Amino acid sequence: MRLLTMACCGVLGAAACGPSGPEPKTTPTPPPATSPGALRPPSAFADIEAPDARAAALFVEASRVMLHPRCTNCHPAGDAPRIGDDARPHLPSVMRGPENEGVVGLRCDGCHQDENLELARVPGAPNWHLAPREMAWAGLDPASLCAQIKDPARNGDKTIDEIVEHAGHDALVAWGWRPGADRAPAPGSQAEYAALMKAWAEAGAACPKKESP
């Protein structure tokens, strides 16, 4: 019987003997080397066939923007902003205040205008303020970050579509790629970051798994 089956396969081809070929990929492929200032496009993840795994891998790539100092300095783990690539204390010493815009006499807009002040080396963008405490990103891993931004109780009751819209069109977010002075910009561009977030949403917006210690 085995000889007959083998003969059948030889005459009719492998397709006649049932499915063949590689199994669908269910886990992210190890990423190729990429420079610190670059982002891989959504097409780099197209060979990950399982939607949840593809979404998780896309989010990890997008999180390279969110966990960059240009973002985490304004999403601090405490009540004061940080500055620089080394997240050092803000000078002068300021606090978030009740509306995340500073306190009387030391409001954010007292120094930060709608654009960078290059001669004074003061960064600026429209609506300059700290992120709410519930949206602290400093110190998070991609899994915790993903769970946080998807949680309506912490993200300002935003839907996934609204999160994607915010990533691609918010003017304060855009500052991360135009920080002025000698500040390192976030990886890639706002358009590339938004494309990753959009692809993540379209793949089902699954979160990466928390890494074992």
C-alpha distance (Angstrom), angle and dihedral (degrees) to the residues before:
residue distance angle dihedral
M1 . . .
R2 3.83 . .
L3 3.82 90.4 .
L4 3.82 90.0 50.8
T5 3.81 91.0 50.9
M6 3.80 91.9 48.9
A7 3.82 90.1 49.2
C8 3.81 89.9 51.0
C9 3.79 90.6 52.4
G10 3.78 91.2 49.1
V11 3.82 93.4 52.2
L12 3.79 101.2 37.5
G13 3.78 99.7 32.3
A14 3.79 132.6 -115.8
A15 3.81 93.0 -67.2
A16 3.79 89.9 68.6
C17 3.80 91.2 61.7
G18 3.79 97.8 57.7
P19 3.80 135.5 -89.4
S20 3.76 119.4 -20.7
G21 3.77 139.4 169.4
P22 3.79 132.1 69.6
E23 3.77 121.6 -29.6
P24 3.83 115.8 -108.0
K25 3.79 111.7 -89.2
T26 3.77 111.5 -108.1
T27 3.80 100.5 173.2
P28 3.78 130.2 56.0
T29 3.80 115.6 -89.5
P30 3.80 113.0 -120.5
P31 3.80 105.4 -90.8
P32 3.78 118.5 -112.3
A33 3.78 117.1 -116.9
T34 3.78 111.7 -77.7
S35 3.77 132.0 -179.0
P36 3.82 117.6 -105.6
G37 3.79 90.5 -112.7
A38 3.82 97.2 51.1
L39 3.79 134.6 82.2
R40 3.78 124.1 -154.0
P41 3.84 113.0 -125.2
P42 3.82 123.4 -120.2
S43 3.81 89.3 -102.0
A44 3.82 88.6 68.4
F45 3.81 87.9 68.9
A46 3.81 98.0 44.9
D47 3.82 93.6 105.0
I48 3.81 91.5 63.5
E49 3.80 97.7 94.3
A50 3.81 100.7 -175.2
P51 3.83 105.2 84.7
D52 3.81 96.1 -144.6
A53 3.79 92.1 50.6
R54 3.81 91.3 46.3
A55 3.81 91.1 49.1
A56 3.80 91.0 49.5
A57 3.80 92.3 50.6
L58 3.82 91.6 47.6
F59 3.79 90.8 51.4
V60 3.80 92.7 50.0
E61 3.81 88.8 55.0
A62 3.83 92.2 47.1
S63 3.80 90.2 47.7
R64 3.79 88.7 67.1
V65 3.80 84.9 75.8
M66 3.80 96.7 44.4
L67 3.80 93.2 47.5
H68 3.81 93.7 47.0
P69 3.84 116.1 108.4
R70 3.82 91.0 -112.2
C71 3.80 86.5 68.1
T72 3.81 105.5 26.8
N73 3.82 92.5 52.6
C74 3.82 87.7 66.6
H75 3.82 92.6 36.5
P76 3.83 94.7 54.5
A77 3.77 127.4 170.5
G78 3.81 90.1 -124.5
D79 3.79 139.8 35.1
A80 3.81 98.8 -81.3
P81 3.81 129.4 70.4
R82 3.79 121.1 -117.8
I83 3.80 128.7 -140.9
G84 3.78 138.8 -152.1
D85 3.77 131.0 22.7
D86 3.81 88.3 -70.4
A87 3.85 94.4 54.9
R88 3.79 94.3 -123.1
P89 3.82 121.8 173.2
H90 3.80 117.9 -73.9
L91 3.79 115.4 -107.8
P92 2.94 121.6 -119.5
S93 3.78 93.2 40.2
V94 3.82 108.3 -109.7
M95 3.80 136.8 170.3
R96 3.79 132.1 -145.8
G97 3.82 96.7 -115.0
P98 3.81 126.1 -158.5
E99 3.82 95.0 -57.4
N100 3.83 98.3 36.0
E101 3.82 89.0 -109.1
G102 3.80 100.3 100.3
V103 3.79 132.5 -94.8
V104 3.80 132.1 -73.4
G105 3.79 109.1 -64.4
L106 3.82 92.7 13.4
R107 3.77 104.3 57.0
C108 3.79 118.4 155.2
D109 3.81 93.1 -118.3
G110 3.81 90.4 55.1
C111 3.82 87.4 79.9
H112 3.82 107.3 7.4
Q113 3.79 112.1 74.3
D114 3.81 129.9 -175.7
E115 3.80 91.3 -80.7
N116 3.78 139.3 23.9
L117 3.80 116.8 -74.4
E118 3.78 97.1 -143.2
L119 3.82 99.6 -173.1
A120 3.80 91.4 50.1
R121 3.83 91.6 39.0
V122 3.81 89.4 -131.4
P123 3.81 113.2 146.0
G124 3.77 118.6 -134.6
A125 3.80 144.2 -180.0
P126 3.81 135.7 152.5
N127 3.82 115.4 -68.8
W128 3.81 95.2 9.0
H129 3.80 109.0 -164.8
L130 3.79 144.3 126.3
A131 3.78 120.8 -86.5
P132 3.82 113.6 -109.2
R133 3.79 117.4 -88.3
E134 3.82 89.0 -108.4
M135 3.80 88.7 62.4
A136 3.80 98.8 53.7
W137 3.82 108.0 146.7
A138 3.79 102.5 173.8
G139 3.79 110.3 112.2
L140 3.81 96.7 11.1
D141 3.79 126.4 127.8
P142 3.84 120.8 -135.9
A143 3.82 93.2 -98.0
S144 3.81 93.9 53.5
L145 3.80 91.5 42.1
C146 3.80 91.9 52.8
A147 3.81 92.9 49.0
Q148 3.79 89.6 49.4
I149 3.80 98.8 50.8
K150 3.82 91.5 46.1
D151 3.81 92.8 52.4
P152 3.85 109.8 96.9
A153 3.81 89.9 -158.1
R154 3.80 89.3 63.2
N155 3.80 105.5 26.6
G156 3.80 98.4 59.9
D157 3.83 92.9 -93.8
K158 3.81 92.1 -67.2
T159 3.78 123.1 162.6
I160 3.79 121.5 -134.1
D161 3.81 89.3 -101.9
E162 3.79 90.5 52.8
I163 3.80 90.5 50.4
V164 3.81 89.6 53.8
E165 3.82 90.8 47.3
H166 3.81 90.7 50.3
A167 3.81 91.0 50.7
G168 3.78 93.3 52.6
H169 3.80 104.4 38.0
D170 3.80 112.7 22.2
A171 3.82 110.3 117.2
L172 3.80 94.5 -146.7
V173 3.81 90.3 51.5
A174 3.81 87.9 51.2
W175 3.81 90.3 60.1
G176 3.82 88.6 71.8
W177 3.81 88.7 76.9
R178 3.81 95.0 41.1
P179 3.82 102.1 43.4
G180 3.78 97.0 147.0
A181 3.81 130.3 -147.6
D182 3.80 111.1 48.3
R183 3.82 95.5 -41.6
A184 3.79 115.8 134.9
P185 3.82 111.3 -118.0
A186 3.78 122.5 -129.1
P187 3.83 115.1 -91.5
G188 3.79 118.5 -77.8
S189 3.79 118.4 -14.9
Q190 3.78 136.2 -62.3
A191 3.81 90.0 -102.9
E192 3.82 91.5 52.7
Y193 3.78 91.8 46.5
A194 3.81 91.1 49.2
A195 3.81 90.7 49.1
L196 3.81 90.3 55.3
M197 3.79 91.8 48.4
K198 3.81 91.3 48.0
A199 3.81 91.4 49.9
W200 3.81 89.4 47.8
A201 3.81 90.2 53.9
E202 3.81 93.0 46.0
A203 3.81 90.5 51.6
G204 3.81 90.1 56.2
A205 3.83 102.1 -86.2
A206 3.80 94.3 -103.0
C207 3.79 116.4 170.3
P208 3.79 126.5 -124.9
K209 3.78 116.6 -106.5
K210 3.76 118.8 -101.8
E211 3.77 110.8 -101.6
S212 3.79 117.8 -116.7
P213 3.82 113.8 -110.7
